[in-house]
Every structure is written in C-alpha cells, then in structure tokens.
C-alpha cells in the first residue's frame, strides 16, 4: 500500500460501492440476544468500558484506562485494548496511542505508562507492539496524521531500545526487571527488582544474572519492525521499508536460534551466564502473537505445549505458568503471573489463533472465558485455570476482562472485521446467538447485519441480503464489498452447513479448522 492508496482508503472504498464521498459514516456496534445471562454480561462489560474512559494528567484527551486498581494506561496493553474497542470509541482508540507519542522523551524513550500520579519511565513494559496497533488503526481509518506520527515515534523508540537494551550486543532485547515484561509476581523473575534503579529504564540493577535476553521483548520489537516496514511503504519510503523488514528478519532469526529450547518445546530467557531460565510461561503465546514462529514450528509447539492439557491447555486457557511446571504458584494470589490465566493473555489470543489455523480451538477458549465471566460478573483480572474462579483479591471492573466479553461475543457468534475481510461467525444454538442480532459498520461504511432466526442466520450488507446459513456452526469470510471467499470450520466436530445465496443452495460438510474456498 503506497501513500496514494492509503490516502484514498477513508473515502475511495465508500465511493466504489455507491456511498457519498467524505468521512466514513460511523455507528456504534449493536448486539442483542434473548439469552438473559449473556446479554447482562455484555451490557455490564460495555458499561465498565465506558466508565473506564478517562482523561489523565499530562494529556488532554480521554483514553481507555486499565481499570480496577490500575488508574492509568500502560504501553504493553493500552493501545491494543483501545484498538479492540475502536468501533465503540474511535476517538479513544486514537488517543490511547497518541498519549504515548505525546509523552515521548527527546531521546526517543516511550513511557511505560501514564498514571494519575506520574508518567512512568522506570521500565520498558511492552508486549503487543504499539507500532503494530498504530498501523492497524491508521490503516483502518486512513488516518495519515496518525500514520506519520506513529512512524516517527516508533522509529526513534526502536533506536532507543537498540542503544539502551542491547547491552550485550547480541541484537536481541535485554530485560532488566520484572515490570519490563509486565509479569508481576512471576517465578520467571523471582528474586529480581520490579523496576529499574532510579526509575530509569536505562539502568540495569547490579545483579550478576542480568541483563537477560528475553524472547517476548524481542518478539515485540520484531512485530514493531514488521509494522514499521508497512508504514514506510505506505509513506513511499521504499528504502526504509526494506531496511525495517531486513532488521525484523534478523531479530526473528536470533529469537529462534538463541532463545528456543527444542528439548523443552519452549522459549526461555537467557541469563548473563548464557543459561536458560527454565520456567515455562505464557511467553510462548507472546512469541506466537507476533508470528515469530512458522507454521511447522507452531504445530510442534501446539502439540507439545499449547494444546497439552497438563501444560497450557487448561480448562480455562492459558495459565501464565504451565500447570505441570514446578514453579506454578498455588494457592493463587492476586495479580499473579505465577499460574493464573490472565484476561490480557486471553484478549491477545485473537492476534494468533486464526493466523495459525486454530479457529475451532479459539472458539473453545472464548466460550469458556465468557461463561466464567457470566458466572462471576465482577470482571476481575485473572482466573484459576482449572476451576475458572476469579481471584477475589483483585479489584473489579478491569478493562481487559470487559473487552474479553465484548470481543469474544462478536468473534464467537457475530461479525468481526480485520484488515482485508469481514468474518461472519454463525453459531446456531449457542447462548450468544439466541434470537440474536449483530450490526456493525465496516471501515468502508458498509452496514453489516447478522440476524439469527430458527435454525440459521441471515447475513446482509447495506440491508441487502447476502446469504443465509443454516445447519451447523461455521465462519463465512467475505471481502469488504461482500464477495464470498471461503468457509472456515469453527466447531470441534464436522458440521453440515447449507449456504443459500442468490445463485442457489450449496451444502457443505465443514471439518474443524478446514478452509473451504467458495
């Protein structure tokens, strides 16, 4: 995508489908179901998110805060959360990126957070790359100002990380403290300081085991460089685009060659003595979240760890430490990355499950989390991976838990828009789909409706019937103009699906995770 194509994105697509030129019309997504429990949880989640839109000191526009006990926004998660929330509050999604760029220091350091009492620079605390979420948001909206601002800010942030967090000269990213990775109270960081000395992320604590080479921090930089390459292409900076992609490829190869233990099917920190820190954590999911591993390696990790019931495929995935790892912390304390399944990890699953062809299992994860939320209704930070019980010591009204309920409802049984396609998730008989109606305005202004009636669902674009799906569960994928592309098996067993279009009826048997071209 070049600059001209990017600039046209916000109006060109609308004109091509007969809509008036100018800003794309916006409308808040709407959802209703006759299942009282599901509707109550959805409504409460939305109310929590609306109440967690706040204006913080040192930045004049409202952002989505973390909520619960966290009165602020953190780089590791805030931009991604706001991206998920963007259809409801596009202004907040934009602000939740711009706040970090506005508070960036002259040397290029982005803040780890902006809280009521202070803007924090005492750790780097990054997981989902802000460059990646900024690119997705700018691309979706044709926002050239956000694109150019994010490109400058994230380029200088990469330079800062290369200068101050590559102290061992390996090309990988150093971890100095617990908060760098946002894994509070994790056995991965047992015995180490939470924050850098003097609240300055350039300062490594005086410990012979530090600095560590961290696979998740390095994966974040990999994902950021991929996004920077795409931004540079959109800005018609061809040489920069090639340079960023080459830089991304280098760090990816380093992660795979230096931080992956084949005998353990896991990625580990490498300490200052070049020894693996062998605690199996959800770092594995973070590396997959940035698509560092290819499909064959992912399949190996999936079978050996991620989908193994005794490891990470718990009743309520994903534990922050594998169930069968001796370091798993029980009883589960509050705010613990020592074993609890975190809402943040669940919310990030949307960044990699479908990418690696595990849409059916993603449905299982989403359903279990939504049912756990409905059983409790406090929307706290974490759950017991085996019982699904929320930790009572955590404060309620946590934004990531509310976003899990909202995002998973639409991904399970409704409409989800990604960068290139519309996903119509049809799941008859599910509580979320009980006489349900989903309505979403796509980025190009097209109005998407999914209505459940009797044994199936009707799918419409701009109030014109696109097709009707009857029978079992599955996902229909179309392009942004409504052209049918393929079906995806989202159920754990084969499903018989009837697809009725203007051209007639097609009957298909759809296996789990199968992609069936149309």
PyMOL commands that set and color helices and strands:
alter all, ss='L'
color gray80, all
select helices_A, chain A and resi 3-16+36-51+78-84+90-102+130-141+144-164+178-181+187-189+197-199+215-234+238-258+283-289+295-306+343-351+359-376+399-413+431-433
alter helices_A, ss='H'
color red, helices_A
select strands_A, chain A and resi 30-32+53-54+63-64+72-74+113-115+119-120+174-175+212-213+260-261+266-267+269-270+276-277+341-342+382-383+415-417+421-426+437-441+447-453+456-461+464-471+474-479+484-488+495-501+504-510+515-517
alter strands_A, ss='S'
color yellow, strands_A
deselect
rebuild
show_as cartoon
